[in-house]
Amino acid sequence: MLQDSGVSSVQFAPIDLDKVEKRVLTTTPRLSDRIFRGVVTSGGLSSLIILGLIFVFLLYEGYSTLHSQGLHFLTGQNWQAVVDDQNRFDAVHSHFGLSAMLIGTLVISVIAIIFGVPISVLTAIFLVFYAPNAIRKSMVTIIDLMAAFPSILFGLWGLFILDPSGEYWAKLIHKYLHWIPFFNMPKDSLYFQKSPFIAGLVLAIMIIPIVTSISREILSQTPLDRVQAAYALGATRWAMIKNVAMPYARSGIVGSAMLGLGRAMGETVAVFTVLNIVYQINWHVLLSAGGNVASMIILKFGEASPQEVKALMAAGLVLFLVTLLVNALADAIVSRTGKSGR
């Protein structure tokens, strides 16, 4: 039938599979990929090397103080460098204790987290789910610019603007919440300015841009199919946010809060500007007395003797380790909440 229709049949010669050159599958990356991988790897390793060198330097400089003071360096409250009549350092009568500044660091940072994180999360929710496009773009730009402001600007703003107005709120809190030990004030000292409460509010303003930016990015990545499914089931916008967006972004929000905590714990100039540095443990956050490790270092470093500089290096080492511990805790919390939040 093929010959009758004018179509000729084609015959193919048999193929010898043994003579066919086999295709070699390789995973060797291209030159550009190798260069990019090398740059990224060297960048990551360089950050670890720099952190390691900082740790080694602080340990080397502060080891003599840690060895001489022992556990008292973490539990003692006195920071006193004594010199004799010939202006020589007296190691016997000198005492370096960091507990007051460590507790002050934790108190101020917790105040910053209490006030800063809720405002940041609510701002991120507004920007992602409620704000019109014009307002969203301008607010995102302003928040990103706030993250780049020098800390001295926040300190001066807190000193001249927030401190006088914050005194009114501190007195109001003391009047109605004095039954809470943290807000109770000794009767013989009712000076509310330059307190840990004011310093915590300044740090709260400083960490808002960081926490808001990260929370906004996480909330904006909520899967669209889940959002549409929630609306299809009749959920309101707030119900969708509460039951879909927030569980999905829980780990990112926790991570941003811990990152803000690390920023607050290491802040120096802003706290030094608005806080009355006093070397004693102060649990009364409205009292004009307190301090943190970073502000204590900047206060003492200019006039410190070589031996006291070593003690300040040891204090920096403790702050370095505490910050690493906070970051490790944040990573653990993010890993745990991430599994249950998605």
C-alpha positions in Angstrom: 0.0 0.0 0.0 2.9 2.3 0.7 4.2 1.7 -2.9 0.8 2.3 -4.4 0.5 5.7 -2.6 3.9 6.9 -3.8 5.5 6.8 -0.3 8.8 5.0 -0.1 9.8 3.2 3.1 13.0 4.3 4.9 15.3 1.7 6.4 17.6 2.7 9.3 21.0 1.0 9.7 21.4 -0.8 13.1 23.3 1.2 15.7 26.2 -0.5 17.6 25.7 0.7 21.2 29.2 -0.3 22.1 30.7 2.2 19.7 28.5 5.2 20.9 30.4 7.7 23.0 28.7 7.7 26.4 27.7 11.1 27.9 29.7 11.9 31.1 27.5 13.4 33.8 29.6 15.7 36.0 28.9 18.0 39.0 31.9 20.2 38.5 30.7 23.8 38.7 31.5 26.4 36.2 34.3 28.9 36.8 31.9 31.7 37.6 30.2 29.4 40.2 33.5 28.5 41.8 34.5 32.2 42.0 31.2 33.1 43.6 31.3 30.2 46.0 34.9 31.2 47.0 33.9 34.8 47.6 30.9 33.8 49.8 32.9 31.2 51.7 35.7 33.6 52.4 33.3 36.3 53.5 31.6 33.9 56.0 34.9 32.6 57.3 36.3 36.1 57.6 33.5 37.1 59.9 34.1 34.1 62.1 37.8 34.8 62.1 37.3 38.4 63.1 35.0 37.4 66.0 37.5 34.8 67.1 40.3 37.4 67.1 38.2 39.8 69.1 37.5 37.1 71.6 41.2 36.2 71.8 42.2 39.8 72.2 39.7 40.5 75.0 40.6 37.3 76.8 44.4 38.1 76.5 44.0 41.6 77.8 41.5 40.8 80.6 42.9 37.4 81.8 44.9 39.0 84.5 41.9 40.7 86.0 39.7 37.5 85.7 42.5 35.5 87.3 43.0 37.9 90.2 39.3 38.8 90.9 37.9 35.3 90.2 34.2 34.9 90.7 34.0 38.3 92.5 34.3 39.9 89.1 30.8 38.7 88.3 29.2 38.9 91.7 30.9 42.0 93.2 29.3 45.5 93.1 32.4 47.7 93.8 34.5 49.1 91.0 37.4 50.7 92.6 41.0 51.1 91.3 43.3 52.1 94.2 46.7 53.7 93.8 49.3 54.3 96.5 51.2 57.5 97.4 53.5 57.1 94.5 50.6 56.7 92.0 51.2 53.0 91.6 48.4 50.6 91.2 47.5 48.8 94.4 46.3 45.3 93.4 45.5 44.3 97.0 43.0 47.0 97.8 41.6 47.3 94.2 38.3 45.6 93.5 36.5 45.2 90.3 32.9 43.9 90.4 30.5 43.8 87.4 27.3 42.6 88.9 25.6 46.0 89.2 26.3 46.9 85.6 25.3 43.4 84.4 21.9 43.7 86.2 21.5 47.2 84.9 22.1 46.0 81.4 19.5 43.3 81.7 16.9 45.7 83.3 17.3 48.4 80.7 17.2 45.9 77.8 14.1 44.2 79.2 12.4 47.6 79.4 13.3 48.3 75.8 11.9 45.0 74.7 8.6 45.4 76.7 7.9 48.8 75.0 9.6 48.4 71.7 8.6 44.9 70.4 4.8 45.3 70.7 5.0 48.7 68.9 7.2 47.2 66.2 4.9 44.2 65.6 1.8 46.3 65.4 3.5 48.7 63.0 4.6 45.8 60.8 1.0 44.4 60.8 -0.3 47.8 59.8 2.3 48.2 57.0 1.6 44.8 55.5 -2.1 44.4 55.8 -3.8 47.8 56.4 -1.7 50.7 55.1 -2.4 52.0 51.6 0.5 51.8 49.1 1.4 55.5 49.3 1.6 55.5 53.1 3.3 52.1 53.1 6.2 53.3 50.9 6.8 56.5 52.8 6.7 54.8 56.2 9.0 52.0 55.1 11.5 54.5 53.9 11.3 56.5 57.1 11.7 53.3 59.3 14.7 52.2 57.2 16.3 55.6 57.6 15.7 55.5 61.4 17.8 52.3 61.5 20.8 54.2 60.2 20.6 57.1 62.6 23.6 57.5 64.9 22.9 56.5 68.5 24.1 59.9 69.7 21.0 61.5 68.1 18.7 59.2 70.0 20.7 60.0 73.2 20.4 63.8 72.7 16.7 63.5 71.8 16.2 61.4 75.0 18.1 63.9 77.1 16.4 67.1 75.9 12.9 65.9 74.9 12.1 62.5 76.4 13.6 62.9 79.8 11.6 66.0 80.9 8.3 64.7 79.5 9.1 61.1 80.7 9.4 62.4 84.2 5.6 63.1 84.2 4.8 59.5 83.2 7.3 58.1 85.7 5.6 60.1 88.5 2.3 58.8 87.3 3.5 55.2 87.3 4.9 55.7 90.8 1.6 57.2 92.1 -0.6 54.4 90.9 1.7 51.4 90.6 3.9 51.9 93.6 2.7 48.6 95.0 4.8 46.9 92.4 8.4 46.7 93.8 10.0 47.8 90.5 8.0 51.0 90.5 8.3 51.8 94.1 10.6 54.7 95.1 12.5 55.3 98.3 10.9 58.2 100.2 14.1 60.1 100.5 14.9 60.1 96.7 12.1 61.2 94.4 14.3 62.2 91.4 12.8 60.6 88.3 15.1 62.0 85.6 18.0 60.0 84.0 16.6 56.7 85.3 16.7 53.2 83.8 13.1 53.7 82.8 14.1 56.7 80.5 17.1 54.8 79.2 14.9 51.8 78.4 12.4 54.0 76.5 15.3 55.5 74.4 16.5 52.0 73.6 13.0 51.0 72.7 12.8 53.8 70.1 16.2 52.6 68.8 15.2 49.0 68.3 11.9 49.7 66.7 13.3 50.2 63.2 15.2 46.9 63.3 12.3 44.8 64.7 9.8 46.4 62.5 11.8 45.8 59.3 12.4 42.2 60.0 8.8 41.5 61.2 7.4 43.3 58.1 9.5 41.1 55.8 8.4 37.9 57.5 4.7 38.9 57.5 4.8 39.9 53.9 6.0 36.3 53.0 2.8 34.7 54.4 1.6 32.2 51.7 -1.1 33.8 49.6 -3.0 30.5 49.3 -3.4 30.4 53.1 -4.6 34.0 53.2 -7.1 33.4 50.4 -8.3 30.2 52.1 -8.9 32.1 55.3 -10.9 34.7 53.5 -12.8 32.0 51.6 -13.9 30.5 54.9 -15.3 33.8 56.0 -12.5 35.0 58.2 -12.2 38.7 58.9 -8.9 40.5 58.2 -7.9 40.4 61.9 -8.9 36.8 62.2 -6.7 36.0 59.2 -3.8 37.8 60.8 -4.3 36.1 64.1 -4.7 32.6 62.8 -2.6 32.6 59.6 -0.1 35.4 59.4 1.1 35.5 63.1 1.6 31.7 63.4 3.6 31.7 60.2 5.7 34.7 61.2 6.2 33.7 64.9 9.7 32.5 64.5 10.8 35.5 62.6 9.2 37.9 65.1 10.9 36.1 68.0 14.2 36.3 66.1 13.8 40.0 65.5 13.0 40.6 69.1 16.1 38.8 70.2 18.1 40.8 67.7 16.7 44.0 69.2 17.6 42.7 72.6 21.2 42.2 71.5 21.3 45.7 70.1 19.9 47.1 73.4 22.4 45.2 75.5 25.4 46.5 73.6 24.3 50.2 73.2 26.7 52.7 74.7 26.4 56.4 73.8 22.6 56.7 74.1 22.5 55.0 77.5 25.5 57.1 78.7 23.7 60.3 77.6 20.4 59.7 79.4 21.3 57.7 82.4 22.9 58.6 85.8 25.7 56.1 86.1 25.8 54.7 89.7 27.7 51.6 90.7 25.1 49.8 92.7 22.3 47.3 92.0 19.1 49.2 91.4 15.9 47.3 90.9 13.8 50.5 91.1 13.6 51.5 87.5 12.2 54.9 88.2 15.1 55.9 90.4 17.8 58.1 88.9 20.6 55.5 89.3 21.8 52.7 87.2 24.1 51.8 84.3 25.1 49.1 81.9 28.4 47.5 81.0 28.9 49.5 77.8 28.3 52.9 79.4 30.6 51.9 82.3 33.4 51.1 79.9 33.1 54.4 78.0 32.9 56.3 81.3 36.0 54.8 82.8 38.2 54.3 79.7 39.4 57.8 79.3 41.0 58.1 82.7 41.8 54.5 83.5 45.2 53.2 84.5 46.8 50.4 82.5 45.6 47.9 85.1 42.1 49.3 85.0 42.1 49.1 81.2 42.7 45.4 81.6 39.7 45.2 83.9 37.6 47.1 81.3 38.7 44.6 78.7 37.5 41.8 80.9 34.2 43.6 81.2 34.0 43.8 77.4 34.7 40.1 77.3 31.8 39.4 79.6 29.5 41.6 77.5 30.8 39.8 74.3 29.9 36.4 75.8 26.5 37.6 77.0 25.7 38.9 73.6 26.7 35.6 72.0 24.6 33.8 74.5 21.6 35.9 73.6 22.1 35.2 69.9 22.4 31.5 70.6 19.2 31.6 72.7 17.5 33.4 69.8 18.5 30.8 67.3 17.2 28.0 69.6 13.9 29.8 70.1 13.5 30.5 66.4 14.2 26.8 65.6 11.7 25.6 68.1 8.9 28.1 67.3 9.5 27.8 63.6 8.4 24.1 63.6 5.1 24.9 65.5 4.4 28.1 63.7 4.1 26.9 60.1 
